[in-house]
Structures are given as C-alpha cells and as structure tokens.
Amino acid sequence: MEDLNVKGMIQNKKLARSIADVSWATFVTYVTYKAAWDNKKVVPIDRFFASSKQCNGCKEKNTLLSLSDRIWVCSNCGQEHDRDINAAVNIKEEGIRILRASKSA
C-alpha cells in the first residue's frame, strides 16, 4: 500500500474533500486488520516511489508525465500505459520486492 502524504494532499483544494471523505487513516487501519485476519501482510511503499511514472515493462522513468496525463506511451519500449493501472502494477511489484528482500536479510 502506498504511503501517501495525506496532509499535503488535503492542502490541494481539488482533492481535499474527496480525501477527507475517505478518511485515509481509517481505510489503512481497516485494510491492515483484514490482512492480518487472513494471515497476509500490508507492505508500505514509499510515497516518493515513482509508481505512475515508471514503465512496468522496461522500468524506464517518464519524468515529463504530468498529473493530467492519464494515458502515456513509454519512450523506451513503446508500451502504452493507463496511469492508474501502471501504478498499481508497479506498487504490487515493489511490495513483492520489499517482502523478498526482508526474507533474505
């Protein structure tokens, strides 16, 4: 699960109401509880991890991507990405990488 800067996001007037309505802390607590109930782990992903800007195919980082760009094409491998789906895949892969690293340490 991505470790979001909720306080910073609430300062954005366009996002504030949606984020406050969701009650992010309550959501994280609930997901963590349910995961533990099913013997699963919730792995926090650093908020600075470029989940939506990194191509999940070749791992090239698109530094020119803006928040309004919902679909983008990787300049390195040509793969087309939906920003949200790409971010979800990258967050999942990063979580798996972190879990594997913690088991080998």
JOFEN-V57616 format. One record per residue. N is the residue number from 1. SS is DSSP state (a for helix, b for strand, c for the rest). NEAR is the number of other ideal C-beta (glycine too) atoms within 10 Angstrom. Layout:
BEGIN
n=N ss=SS near=NEAR
n=N ss=SS near=NEAR
END
This chain:
BEGIN
n=1 ss=c near=14
n=2 ss=b near=15
n=3 ss=c near=13
n=4 ss=c near=13
n=5 ss=c near=10
n=6 ss=a near=16
n=7 ss=a near=9
n=8 ss=a near=10
n=9 ss=a near=16
n=10 ss=a near=15
n=11 ss=c near=9
n=12 ss=c near=11
n=13 ss=a near=7
n=14 ss=a near=7
n=15 ss=a near=13
n=16 ss=a near=12
n=17 ss=a near=10
n=18 ss=a near=11
n=19 ss=a near=15
n=20 ss=a near=12
n=21 ss=a near=8
n=22 ss=a near=11
n=23 ss=c near=12
n=24 ss=a near=15
n=25 ss=a near=9
n=26 ss=a near=9
n=27 ss=a near=11
n=28 ss=a near=16
n=29 ss=a near=11
n=30 ss=a near=11
n=31 ss=a near=13
n=32 ss=a near=15
n=33 ss=a near=10
n=34 ss=a near=11
n=35 ss=a near=14
n=36 ss=a near=11
n=37 ss=a near=8
n=38 ss=c near=6
n=39 ss=c near=6
n=40 ss=c near=11
n=41 ss=c near=11
n=42 ss=c near=13
n=43 ss=c near=17
n=44 ss=c near=12
n=45 ss=b near=18
n=46 ss=c near=11
n=47 ss=c near=13
n=48 ss=c near=8
n=49 ss=c near=15
n=50 ss=c near=15
n=51 ss=c near=22
n=52 ss=c near=21
n=53 ss=c near=20
n=54 ss=b near=22
n=55 ss=c near=21
n=56 ss=c near=18
n=57 ss=c near=14
n=58 ss=c near=12
n=59 ss=c near=13
n=60 ss=c near=14
n=61 ss=b near=12
n=62 ss=c near=18
n=63 ss=c near=7
n=64 ss=c near=9
n=65 ss=c near=16
n=66 ss=c near=7
n=67 ss=c near=8
n=68 ss=c near=6
n=69 ss=c near=13
n=70 ss=c near=10
n=71 ss=b near=10
n=72 ss=b near=19
n=73 ss=b near=12
n=74 ss=c near=19
n=75 ss=c near=11
n=76 ss=c near=13
n=77 ss=c near=11
n=78 ss=c near=10
n=79 ss=c near=14
n=80 ss=b near=9
n=81 ss=b near=24
n=82 ss=b near=13
n=83 ss=a near=17
n=84 ss=a near=11
n=85 ss=a near=12
n=86 ss=a near=24
n=87 ss=a near=19
n=88 ss=a near=15
n=89 ss=a near=17
n=90 ss=a near=22
n=91 ss=a near=18
n=92 ss=a near=14
n=93 ss=a near=14
n=94 ss=a near=18
n=95 ss=a near=17
n=96 ss=a near=11
n=97 ss=a near=12
n=98 ss=a near=15
n=99 ss=a near=12
n=100 ss=a near=10
n=101 ss=a near=9
n=102 ss=a near=10
n=103 ss=a near=7
n=104 ss=a near=6
n=105 ss=c near=5
END
